[in-house]
Amino acid sequence: MRTQTENADIEAETVSVAVANLIDERPTYQAPRLNGGRPAFASPERTAKLPGHVVIRAMETPVLGGLLPLAAGFSTSVRGQPELRSEEAILLYCVKGEGWCEINGRRHRVGAEDLLVIQPETVRSYGSDSHWTFAWVHGRGANLAFFLSQLGVTSERPVLRVGDDSRLLGWFLELIELLGSDCSPTRLLYASQTLAHLLSALICRQRENRSASTDTADKIQRSIAYMKQHLSEPLRAATLASVAHMSLPHYFALFKQRIGSTPIDYFIKLRMEQARHLLAETTWSIKEVAAVLGYEDPLYFSRVFKSVTRATPSGYRHKQKNGTVSEKQRGRML
């Protein structure tokens, strides 16, 4: 009968051999491709699952016990499933169509290029009212909580927008192939590292997206600050795009997406906000207010002012001087 020390030595040797074999081995599986490009998503439904006794043995090893994929699959529409609970975490990558997942009474939409992450021990139900194609993997292990925390998912925010990436689908499909093959230590180690690679890539992708989003917001705000400093000057969208260090089409699209209007419309809005302030707080003539805001023609200024505020400059000033609270007072009240 082997001693505890001997068992530990044999286990360590088994893992070392598995790692060495993995380094020498070249993966034989390749995800199906469309014209040499991204993996095809029109594959038939497939699932693969590790037998229970294999999972028990694997979870007792130091490496596999850290992170182990238990099952993986490629599925199409699920009309609706009852509430379920499982010990493992679930990653679901929507390839095509749209579905939903209900967690703690709140339903979350899962669309194409979204990743749904269901935490361990979470009661959930899910389904689709239309065509839905997705890849999925179940996993567990001592290191899983760390990966999920770095990914930034919670039960309240289980869906991440990850975009179209052929590598993601390829790793899901590779896990199906690995879990459906023999359960040798080498294959199990390869499957564990593939899941770790998938999670690590998702974490990097999310951080890069957040960094890019912050950078974009800073550039848009920089252009808005430039607008406020040049209210008396004629501005072109190309100038603002240059200030933001973007191409004009890219700047125009991102500005409208984030602010809700075109750059020039927003610039006009800033001008009219300043015009309201000057009309309410100074005795300048309408011609003087128009001139200080870069309008040589006071009649044109009046038309623009009315289109934005639904009042003429003189009418707005009259209301402010006769019982309506001033801009300054309104600001204090808010």
Salt bridges, closest charged atoms under 4 A:
GLU25 OE2 - ARG187 NH2 3.77
GLU87 OE1 - ARG140 NH2 3.78
GLU88 OE2 - HIS138 ND1 2.91
GLU98 OE1 - ARG109 NE 3.19
GLU102 OE1 - ARG107 NE 3.64
GLU113 OE1 - ARG161 NH2 3.58
ASP114 OD2 - ARG109 NH1 3.76
ASP114 OD1 - ARG161 NH1 3.37
ASP164 OD1 - ARG38 NH1 3.13
ASP165 OD2 - ARG167 NH2 2.88
ASP165 OD2 - ARG205 NH1 2.69
ASP215 OD2 - LYS219 NZ 3.43
GLU327 OE2 - ARG330 NH1 2.96
